Amino acid sequence: MKPTITAFAVSPDKGQGLARDMWVRWALEEAGQDYDVRLVPWEDFKKPAHKALQPFGQIPTYEEGDLVLFESGAIVLHIAEMHPGTLLPDDPDARARAITWMFAAVSTIEQPVVDHEVNEYFESDKPWGAERRKAVDERLKARLADLSARLGDNDWLDGDFSAGDLMMVEVLLRLEGQQIEEFPNLVAYCDRARARPAFKRAFAAQRRVFEDASKS
């Protein structure tokens, strides 16, 4: 059954591939799974129809028959489980490690990234903003240093490319041109991921939505 996902009708990332539906698009492309997209305007996010699918009024959502999922990480995991051998290894131990990296992406790494963004956009003009920025950046740099050390000279985090890499790269791309530049192996890691045909297809599909909206 062909799933349907939701995405921004007008994405705040301006077609840069940073909106969360990109995670799901990329996973579906890696799995070779065709899908439909239903675009959601801003004014519909908090309406009952959408909140019945996503209780927090966000995107993406994933609908497949009677199954409705929200949270991009959970959707990526579901896609990986539904398409064995594409985003999760067959070996049970390697599979468990890949899932561990999925959790690491959205908890250990993404949290300091979010703190950095919140400080930049909402706290920089506060009297205490600069002092907090120093602490936030130190914590983020420490996390990136640990990740860089673990990746080393490897192409991927644990053997072949997995859902763990997909989610980790999506988090790291939010730092492009910023702190990540201090870690050349992380920059190269992201570049390898973006060179994957599935990423390119997903990015192009999301980009088209922004371009079409810009023309209207």
C-alpha positions in Angstrom: 0.0 0.0 0.0 1.3 3.4 -1.0 1.7 5.7 2.1 0.8 9.3 2.3 3.0 11.8 4.2 2.3 15.4 5.1 4.6 18.4 4.4 4.5 22.2 4.6 2.6 23.8 1.8 5.0 26.7 2.3 8.2 25.5 4.1 10.0 27.9 6.5 13.3 26.4 5.4 12.8 27.9 1.8 13.6 24.7 0.1 16.9 23.9 1.8 15.9 20.4 2.8 15.8 21.1 6.5 12.0 20.6 7.1 11.3 17.4 8.9 9.4 15.7 6.1 12.8 15.4 4.4 13.7 12.7 6.8 10.7 10.6 5.8 11.1 11.4 2.1 14.7 10.3 2.2 13.9 7.0 4.0 11.2 6.2 1.5 13.5 6.9 -1.4 16.2 4.6 0.2 13.6 1.9 0.5 12.4 2.4 -3.1 8.9 3.0 -1.8 6.5 5.2 -3.8 4.5 7.7 -1.7 2.0 10.5 -1.9 2.3 13.9 -0.3 -0.5 16.0 1.2 0.6 19.6 1.6 -0.6 21.4 4.8 -1.1 25.2 4.9 0.0 26.9 8.1 -3.5 27.8 9.0 -4.5 24.1 9.1 -1.8 22.9 11.5 -3.9 23.5 14.6 -7.2 22.4 13.2 -8.9 19.3 14.5 -8.4 17.3 11.3 -4.6 17.7 11.3 -4.3 17.4 15.1 -6.1 14.1 14.9 -3.1 12.8 12.9 -0.4 14.9 14.7 -1.5 15.9 18.3 1.1 18.7 18.4 0.1 20.2 15.1 3.4 19.6 13.3 4.6 17.7 10.2 5.3 15.2 9.0 2.6 12.5 9.5 2.5 9.1 7.8 -0.7 7.3 6.8 -0.7 3.8 5.5 -4.1 2.2 5.5 -5.4 2.3 9.1 -1.9 3.1 10.4 -1.2 6.7 11.3 2.2 7.8 12.7 3.8 11.0 13.7 7.3 11.9 14.9 9.9 11.7 12.0 12.2 9.3 13.9 9.4 6.9 14.6 8.3 7.1 10.9 11.9 6.4 9.7 12.1 3.4 12.0 8.8 2.1 10.7 9.9 2.5 7.1 13.2 0.7 7.9 11.4 -2.2 9.5 9.0 -2.5 6.6 11.8 -2.7 4.1 14.4 -5.2 5.5 18.0 -4.7 4.4 17.6 -1.1 3.3 18.0 1.1 6.4 18.6 -1.5 9.1 21.1 -4.4 9.0 19.9 -8.0 9.0 22.3 -8.9 11.8 20.5 -8.4 15.1 23.5 -6.8 16.9 24.2 -4.4 14.0 20.5 -3.6 13.8 20.4 -2.7 17.5 23.5 -0.5 17.1 21.9 1.3 14.1 18.8 2.0 16.2 21.0 3.3 19.0 22.4 5.9 16.6 18.9 6.9 15.6 18.2 7.7 19.3 21.6 9.4 19.6 20.8 11.7 16.7 17.5 13.0 18.2 18.6 13.2 21.8 22.4 13.5 22.4 23.2 15.6 19.2 20.0 17.4 18.3 19.3 18.9 21.7 22.4 21.1 21.8 21.7 22.0 18.2 18.2 23.2 19.1 19.7 25.1 22.1 22.1 26.8 19.7 19.3 27.8 17.4 17.0 29.1 20.2 19.8 31.2 21.5 20.6 32.6 18.1 17.1 33.5 17.1 15.3 34.3 20.4 17.9 35.0 23.1 20.7 37.0 21.4 19.2 40.3 22.4 18.7 39.4 26.0 21.2 40.7 28.6 22.3 37.2 29.4 22.2 36.0 25.8 25.9 36.2 25.1 26.8 34.4 28.3 24.3 31.6 27.5 25.6 31.4 24.0 29.1 30.6 25.3 27.8 27.7 27.4 25.5 26.5 24.6 28.4 26.5 22.0 30.8 24.8 24.4 28.3 22.0 24.9 27.6 21.7 21.2 31.3 21.6 20.4 31.9 18.9 22.9 29.1 16.7 21.4 30.5 17.2 17.9 34.0 16.4 19.1 32.8 13.1 20.5 30.9 12.3 17.4 33.8 13.2 15.2 36.1 11.0 17.3 33.7 8.0 17.0 33.3 8.4 13.3 37.0 8.7 12.6 38.0 7.8 9.1 34.9 5.6 8.6 32.3 6.3 5.9 29.4 5.6 8.2 28.8 5.3 12.0 28.6 1.5 12.1 29.4 -0.5 9.0 27.1 0.3 6.1 24.8 3.3 5.8 21.7 3.0 8.0 18.8 4.8 9.4 21.1 6.0 12.2 23.3 7.8 9.6 20.2 9.2 7.8 18.9 10.8 11.0 22.4 11.9 12.2 23.1 13.6 8.9 19.8 15.4 8.9 20.6 16.8 12.4 24.1 17.9 11.4 22.9 19.6 8.2 21.3 22.2 10.4 24.9 23.3 11.3 26.2 23.7 7.8 28.6 26.6 7.7 28.7 26.8 11.5 30.4 24.7 14.2 30.5 21.6 12.1 33.2 23.2 9.9 35.7 22.6 12.7 35.4 18.8 12.1 36.3 18.0 8.5 35.3 14.3 8.9 31.8 15.3 9.9 31.6 17.7 6.9 32.8 14.8 4.6 30.3 12.5 6.3 27.4 14.8 5.4 28.7 15.2 1.9 28.8 11.5 1.3 25.2 11.2 2.5 24.0 14.0 0.2 25.7 12.3 -2.7 23.4 9.3 -2.3 20.8 9.1 -5.1 18.0 8.7 -2.6 18.9 11.9 -0.8 19.1 13.8 -4.1 15.6 12.5 -5.1 14.1 13.4 -1.7 15.8 16.9 -1.8 14.6 17.6 -5.3 11.0 16.6 -4.4 10.9 18.9 -1.3 12.6 21.7 -3.3 9.9 21.5 -6.0 7.2 22.2 -3.4 9.0 25.5 -2.4 9.6 26.5 -6.0 5.9 25.8 -6.9 4.7 27.8 -3.9 7.0 30.7 -4.9 5.5 30.9 -8.4 1.9 31.1 -7.1 
